[in-house]
């Protein structure tokens, strides 16, 4: 349903005033210049309902506000009935010209004099002579049409109901009284409150929507919203909100506070140094991912070529040699890929170190650091100044030293890859198992047992495994894991060459071709898996290197920032809270100003 914006904004403004006042008091900031009430201390915005007695003013108020107004109660009292609603004051005046109380008209007109919004209510029967005279007195003689909304209630009692055709008939009659004003200039609204209240009790969604449409609720509220936006009523809300915003800005201080500016500038230099390293790390990882991707493509392509070549040979021994040669080339490709990764990490180390040193030795950064340390000393926190000062300007040196120290180690892991040609490993797999086959080829028994699946407590016995297996051992495992699949292909090839010499008929040819395709697929799949596994190990090792050697440096920048933030925690909390309150205030002002 349509929402009455004036009510929404006064409610939100009142809550904002309470929140800001409470927060100022909590922070020890003077809040005496804020309004004591909202929208301001001069009083609430008044919406005054006037019209003939029994026109249904109270029902319309209830439809608008949800407040249960006692219909007709005001007829027996000398005062109009005020209702507090979301920071507004709703006034339900006695009916005009009831002739039951001679002072009712006087009471009503007194309230009209203070109305921001005057809602004149009549029934579907239109203006009586006396009600028409009162309307013209208000709208024309007293020139109140500019702040008046005309509502026609009880449309359910008309012949056609609250439909456009019936509204047009009444509209023409209204013009006879409202001239020289057109009823549309008075935001005329046709309502059927009975349908509205029935809709609120309705459980069927379609019937509820039909009743709501007949009630005219949304059109009535939309007209009120247009009136409020076009007649400048929101200005009464904006003024106190602007006062609140100005007081928050004054309390926030700003860039004129040199101490805060120096601290902020210092933190910014740390953040920038950290960003230099983060960007370099990101670019390095992206390049290394590209190197690994190219390696995987090359190995996969080599697998396809090897399968084609092996299957085209007339000798099983020659085919196995083709496979072994291809595997050896994969080994060389792995070492080449590792060297490229090592070179990229070395370049990352050198560039990061140079960029950080250049930035931190700049005149700007040196001045920022000097200003920050001077502020610390002035505040009498020499110990903290020394602690933070010891870290000032060390970003480049720390990064460069750590990366330079460990960068070369990455390449060393690939210097000699313990990979035996698959053709020879496969020969022993069937009888000895993976571990035994590797041991037979000179791989250390502990390593061969581990790769063969018998890890047990070996990780605690072999120093190299106490942290993480080296890439040398990982690559050996990768080749071993794929040896079974490729070995199966070799076995198939052996059978094929045996069959090749004796086959004669078409059926045997088809069988041989089927087995040949299966062998080809196994070889290709084996090399594809090999590419994926080696690529995954390479990528994992690169990221482990970054985690162990680069991320601690990034964390060191964060620790420096935390040290500064700890020193200025109260000011930071205060600044953040005031900034949040200012954003809320400015957002509410902007939302109000956007209403049309």
C-alpha positions, 0 to 999 in steps of 0.5 A: 500500500502507498505510504504517507511520506510525511509520517515516515520522515517525521518518525525517522527524524525523531528517532535520528534526533534521539540517536544523535543526542544519546551518542553526543551525551555518551561521547561527552559532546555538547548536545544543547544546540539540538532541537528538544523535539522533532521537527523543532521546538515550535511544535509538531506539524499539524494535520487538521481534518474539518468538514460536516458532522458525520462525514467520516473524518474519524474513519479517514484518520483511522484509515490513514494512521491505523489509530482507533479514533472514537467516531463522533466523540468530539461532538460532546466536547468543547475541544478538538481531539488531537492524536499523536502519530509518528511525530505529527499531530492529527486534529479531528475537529468537531463538525461544522454547522452541527447546530448542536454546539454553537462554539464548534465552529469557533473551535474548528477555525482556531485549529485551522489557523495552525494547520500545515495541511487542511483536509476538508471532508464531505460525503458522497452527497456533495456540498450542502448550502451551508457546507459550501459556504464554509468551504468557500469562506476557507478556500476563497475568502481566507485564501486557504485553498493552497494548503487544502486537500478535498476528500469525498467520503462514503463513496460506497453509498453511491449508485455505482460505487467508488468508480471513475464514472461515479467520481466524474459525476460528483466531480462536476458538481464539486466544481460548482462550489470550488470555482475558481479552483478546480477540484484537481487543484485541491488534490480531490480524493474519493474514498470508501473507508468501509471497503478499506476496513473490510479489506484489512479483514480479508484473507483472500489476496485478490478480494483484498486487493479489489476492496483496497482499490475500491477504497481509494486509499492509495490514491488518497495517500498519493495525493497527500504525498504530492501535496506535502512535496509541492507545498513545501511542508517538508521544509519544516523537517529539513530545517532541524535535520540541517541543524543536526547535520551541521552540529555533527560536522562541527563535532567531527573536526575535520582536516583542519585538525593537524594531528588527525591529518598526520595520523591519517596520512601515516596510515595511508603510507602504510596502506600504500606500501601494503598495496604495492606488495599485494599488487605485485603478488597478484600480478606474479600469481597471475603470470605464474598461472599463465606459465602453468597453463601453457605447461599443461597445454604442452603436456596434453598436446604431447600426449596426443602426439605420443599416442598417435606415434606409438600406435603407428609403430610396428614394434612393441619395443619401439612404441614403448621407447616413444612413450618413454621419450615423451615422458622424458620430454615431460620431465624436461618441460616440468623443469623448464616450467619450474625455472620460469616460475623461479625467474618470475618469483625472482623478478617479483622479489626484485621489483617489489623491493625496488618499488617499496624502497622508492616509495618509502624513501620519497620526500612525501613519505619521509615528511609524513613519518616525521610528522607522525613521530613528532606527534607521538613524542609531543603526546608523551608516548615515547615507548610507542613512538620508538616501537612504531618508529622502528618499523617506519620505512622498513617495508621495502627492506623486509620484503626484499630480504625475505623474498630474496632469501627464499626466492631461489629455494623455489627453483632448487626444488626442481633442480633434479626431479626424481622421475624414472622413465615410465616405460621402466617403472611400469615393468615392475608395478605389476609384481612389486607394487608402486613402492617396490618399483620405485625402490628398484629404480634407486628411489630412497626406500622411505620415499618409495614406501610413502609414494606407494601408499605406506606412509605410516609414521614416515613423516616423522622419520624423514626430516624433509617431510616434517613440514611438507614433501618437496616438489622432487618427491611430489613429482615422483608421486605424480608420475607414479600415480599415472603410470598404472593407466599408461601401463595398461595402455602398454599392455594393450599394445603388446597384445595388439602387436601379437594379434597384428601378425595373425589377423585376417578377417574384417571382424578381427580388424574391427576388434583390433581397431577398437582396442587400438582406440582404447589404448590411444585414449588411455595414453592421452588420458594419462598425459592429461592427468599428468599435466593436471597433477603436476600443474596442481602441485606447482600451483600449490607449492607457489601459493605455499611459498607466498603464504610462508614468505610473503603473507607475513610481510603483508601482515606486518603492515597490518600490525603497524596499522593496528598499533596506530589504531590502538593509540587512536582508538577512541578518536577513531571510534568517535569519528566513525560514529559521527560519520555514520550519524552524519551519513544517516542524516544526509541520507534522510535529507536527500531522501526527503528532497527527492520526493516530488 
